[in-house]
Amino acid sequence: QLHRCFLAFGQRQLEPLLAATLAPLAEHPLVKEVRSGLGLLGAVELHDPTKLAAVVAAARDRGVLTRVIRGVALQFSPPFVVTEDELAQIGAAVAVALDAVA
């Protein structure tokens, strides 16, 4: 039980950090909308869904695993043990992946 409480507490602490990591991606020309909020989940919707597979591949090449949801967005759901530095790396890698596809 204590382990579960610790993970839930850690998740709540990381929610705003994930939101802050993904928020700058909203300025990218490929990005239509960035969503985050409750839970350690985020999404980046693209204007052109045909570019999703290329962005997923480019992100994977940079060490970030993501998947397409609803055919319009990239989903991000890092593990509850992710660090602040790793969240920053996710944001930076996805920005580079978007640039590579643009």
C-alpha positions in Angstrom: 0.0 0.0 0.0 2.7 2.4 0.9 4.4 1.9 -2.5 1.1 2.7 -4.3 0.7 5.9 -2.2 4.2 7.0 -3.1 3.6 6.4 -6.8 0.3 8.3 -6.7 2.0 11.2 -4.9 4.9 11.3 -7.4 2.5 11.2 -10.3 0.6 14.3 -9.0 4.0 16.1 -8.6 4.9 15.3 -12.1 1.6 16.3 -13.8 2.5 20.0 -14.1 6.1 19.2 -15.2 4.8 17.1 -18.1 2.4 19.9 -19.0 5.2 22.4 -18.9 7.4 20.1 -21.0 4.8 19.7 -23.7 3.4 23.2 -23.7 6.2 24.8 -25.9 5.5 22.3 -28.6 2.2 24.2 -29.3 4.3 26.8 -31.1 5.6 24.3 -33.7 4.0 24.8 -37.1 3.0 21.1 -37.3 1.2 21.2 -34.0 -2.5 22.0 -33.8 -3.0 21.5 -30.1 -1.2 20.2 -27.0 -3.2 18.6 -24.2 -2.3 17.5 -20.7 -4.0 17.6 -17.3 -5.2 14.9 -15.0 -2.7 12.0 -14.7 0.7 11.7 -16.2 -0.7 11.8 -19.7 -0.3 14.2 -22.6 -1.1 14.5 -26.3 0.2 16.5 -29.2 -2.3 16.8 -32.1 -0.9 17.6 -35.5 -2.6 19.7 -38.2 -1.7 17.0 -40.7 -2.4 13.5 -39.4 -0.5 11.9 -42.3 2.7 13.0 -40.6 2.0 11.2 -37.4 3.9 8.0 -38.3 7.0 10.0 -39.4 7.0 11.9 -36.1 6.5 8.7 -34.1 9.5 7.2 -35.9 11.6 10.3 -35.5 10.8 10.5 -31.8 11.7 6.8 -31.4 15.0 7.4 -33.2 15.7 10.0 -30.4 14.7 7.6 -27.6 11.1 8.6 -27.0 8.3 6.1 -27.3 5.0 7.4 -28.2 1.9 6.2 -30.1 -0.9 7.6 -32.2 -4.3 8.0 -30.6 -7.5 8.5 -32.4 -5.6 8.9 -35.6 -4.8 12.6 -34.9 -2.4 12.9 -32.0 0.7 11.6 -30.3 0.2 10.2 -26.8 2.7 10.6 -24.1 2.4 8.5 -20.9 5.8 8.3 -19.2 6.2 5.9 -16.3 5.5 7.2 -12.8 9.3 6.9 -12.0 10.3 9.3 -14.7 12.6 12.2 -13.5 12.4 15.9 -14.3 15.5 15.6 -16.5 13.9 12.7 -18.4 10.7 14.8 -19.0 12.9 17.6 -20.3 14.6 15.1 -22.6 11.2 14.0 -23.9 10.2 17.5 -24.8 13.5 18.3 -26.5 13.5 15.1 -28.5 9.9 15.5 -29.7 10.7 19.1 -30.7 13.7 17.8 -32.8 11.5 15.0 -34.2 8.8 17.6 -35.3 11.5 19.7 -36.9 12.8 16.6 -38.8 9.4 15.9 -40.2 8.4 19.6 -41.0 
